[in-house]
Each structure stands twice: as structure tokens, then as C-alpha cells.
Amino acid sequence: GQKINAGGIIVRQHGTTFAAGRGVGLGSDYTIYATITGRVKFDHASRTKKRVNVVASPDA
């Protein structure tokens, strides 16, 4: 995935279209942001929702 620094905004959304996974935080306006520096990865939280994760990597 793409490199991101801690505090960087990953997704701006209305409601929870994307769920927050590991290494990310959920703002009061449902914005998903990185809490650690790493690479962004998406996976499926359920059949209808995707989950956003940030995985720490040495080259990020």
C-alpha cells in the first residue's frame, strides 16, 4: 500500500463506510487517520464494509 505518516488523513467519509482497523483512529466526523507511520492496507471487515489498517514497515 501507499506510505503514510502518523496523523495523515486516509479517508474522509460520511458515516462509517470504511471501518477503522489497526494503526488508525476514527475522528468525530468519521475521518480515518493514521496513528502510526507505515503502509495503508485494506481488507474486508464484513461483506459490505472495508477495514483500513496501517502496518508499520521499515521503509515507510
N, C-alpha and C positions, 0 to 999 in steps of 0.2 A: 504494500500500500504506500500511500504518499507520506512523506516525512511531515511531522508537526511538532511544534514546541509546546511546552506546558502553557496553558492559558489561551491557546489558539482555538478559534471557533471552528467546529467541524460542520454542524448542521444548524440552520435556523428553521424553525418549524412552528406550525400552529397545532397544538395538541401533540400527542406522543406517537407520531408516525414511526419514528425510529426510537428504539429503547436504548437506554444508557447501559453499557457493559462495563468491563474492567478498564481502569485508567481514564475514565471520562466522568464529567459531572453534568448535572441537569440544572439549568438556571430556572428562575421563577417564570420566565416567558418560554420555557421548554427548549431553550437553546442548549445544544450539546457542545461541550468544550473539553479540551484535553487537560487532564490534571498532571500528566507526566509527559516527558519528551519521548517520542518513539514513532511508530508507523501505524497508520489507521487501517483497521481491518473490519470488515462487515461480515456478519453471519446471521442466521435466522433464529430469532427468539421464539417464533411460533409460525404458523402457516401464513399469517397476514402481516407480521411485524418483523422488521430487520433490527438487529442489535449492532451498535457501534462500539468497538473496542480500540484501545491504543495499547500496542505491545511495545515494550521497551526493547530497543535494539542498539547495538554498539555504534552503528554508522549513522544514527539519526541525530 
